[in-house]
């Protein structure tokens, strides 16, 4: 089998949470271009429809699921829908997450702390348990957890560290699950993105243009990433070309964490 054949995802079914926009869409698009059949999930039905239309324009088979993945309960509902409607996936990308908070630790209410932990950690556990666990009898599967460089460093300019805590825990969950599931042929890896120019960040920087400049000054490559730059890494980790890679965390940040 050639190298390119090992990257081919034809015949594989991939579930991408938060796949309607940003890095989630970019990874879903790349997997679809590599031949995978997609199931993308998001709570924004309008964005889901727009994303599916773009993917189908590329002759990519794409199904959508409207789901609220901000809670473990919502994640469980989505997983049951996936299994009932589409069967056991071959690939799972746990991409849903976000900060959506800028409250100093000393002022943060417990409910806000727990909300971010649910959004970035607990729902990924549920999806891994239900969809990843269903891969075990088949003895083949690929799970990719989207962490962050904030799992490794405390980035300045922002307040409230529940996000960093959740992403660091997600990294350790990735490693522990990889160790547990390696005998079953199911690999579990993580991608840790740095700063990317997603639509959400572009809107943020319109309000705080100096912040974009400050962030780019800290990146050795001198710029933020574009969403399509994460797609090839996702394809690699989802493919047979990565059959000997598990429990690893792949940083993609333009060199931000080098110093």
ABEGO torsion letter per residue (X at the ends): XBAAAAABABGBBBBBBGAABEAAAAAAAAAAAAGBBBBBBBABAAAAAAAAAAAAAAGBBBBBBBBBAABAAAAAAAAAAAAAAAEBBABBBBABEEAGBBBBAAABBAAAAAAAAAAAAAAAAAAAAAAAAAAAAAGBBBBBBBBBAAAABBBBGBBEAAAAAAAAAAAAAAAAAAAAAAAAGBBBBBBBBBBBBBAAAAAAAAABAAAAAAAAAABAAGBBBBAAAAAAAAAAAABAAAAABBGBBBBBAGGAAAX
